[in-house]
């Protein structure tokens, strides 16, 4: 079996057993990137020499018996919103086109300490604001399953590099679905952990009460193994939780007897849901039932307000977070020295830098957030949204009194056509109908592959669990995997 | 809710963004549509509901007051669009 068809854990096993070296594995993936990425656009920055150097030293450590980590020597792709010291980190924005961070995000340091090898940085919607990876200053990312379609977003590159076999494992971030939705559209697994489970230090901030680092992969064991590395408290992120990290991989359990699965009927009956996806959710339900789970229907009545709530909370936080881009300390600066109006030169420079450095969707969100926080509108919009957020979290709390995990659709439709929604903001926002609830409530969510549409596009279903119960998600997904409900699959063109 | 170009211009000033007049009209239309969309929250009865600014009930978190190393001056200045090796350089605040 060729390396790109192996799970990350299996690659790690073969490296540990000396069957293949990390350098060989890294070169294999670099070659595939060289061959295929022109037609996908998953990566924005690949530093092959750096990766090979790193793999060489990992190989040396393994040979010397200094390293025994399960994923030692395994390559990983990093979303370009996570800072990497000395390596450009652009967030898909002209604003940060030349930004080279002086420090590394904690999650990336942890991967490097566990002897994984960073292959490169993956494409995304500008500042992670979008669901289609069409707004990046580096150009768009195509779905390996159909080049005319989106890979999803904002972690489109993170999902596409997996589907095309250009990385065995990849790290994304999820503020409103940005790990789970592209995972669903590209036919891979995508986990958004509990808010605070993984350090956000070095993650370029979008919406601080929602942002979370997540992982994408081909197998449940891969996600469990990488979560053991990523999770845990970080003194540099005061919102990271001090709770102990379970041995996710060792605790993987596939017996579903006694597990209560709550079916999200409202979401399945949602008017915008594609019938093929509704059918996939139903197939998942049947499979879980056959495996011994108990199914009941649960309601989340307030989640129909999740999208409007999210589109007030997230842009409000974004408008504050992105005020740091002022053309002074780092980032793009416009040249206003020859401007005719020189009454307030500093202010003019700041406004011009922001107006030229940000793309239209980022500007829309900054404007919306500034509006929602402005005097006279604050109570009616921002404060109101925070109250509805409480009601949405309460919905989940009640649902989890009856169910251990929730099952529903991940996306309203399979991957849509490039260009279809990018100019219609509200249409694009409705893509997030099933994903933003978990972010608002801070819960973990997992997108699990659930077959293909008739036209051959991947479908994902979503599992959600209470705060810090990632293990439940992994276990349910594991049982589906063991029953061969889904299999790791590269897009046909890239097999 | 329709937003006038004047209202949008006011928000743009607060956000330190500038738009050409044509762009401003387009943005006013789009923002109006988005505001209409989020306006559906007004139908939710939130009487007595406490605001939820954060998903976790984490108390004020402080670390021990120990001096740790920060970025060096050179590292801090490295990404600046304009500096003199010691300071960030910016255009004058007011007209000369």
Interface residues (C-beta under 8 A of the other chain):
Chain A: X98 X99 X100 X102 X103 X195 X196 X209 X210 X235 X238 X239 X241 X302 X305 X308 X309 X311 X312 X319 X323 X326 X327 X328 X329 X330 X331 X332 X333 X336 X337 X342 X343 X344 X345 X346 X347 X348 X349 X350 X351 X352 X354 X355 X358 X363 X364 X366 X367 X368 X370 X371 X372 X374 X380 X381 X383 X384 X385 X386 X387 X388 X389 X390 X391 X393 X425 X426 X429 X440 X441 X442 X467
Chain B: X3 X8 X11 X12 X14 X15 X16 X17 X18 X19 X27 X30 X31 X33 X34 X35 X37 X38 X39 X40 X41 X42 X44 X46 X49 X50 X51 X52 X53 X54 X55 X56 X58 X61 X63 X71 X75 X76 X78 X79 X80 X81 X82 X88 X90 X91 X92 X93 X94 X95
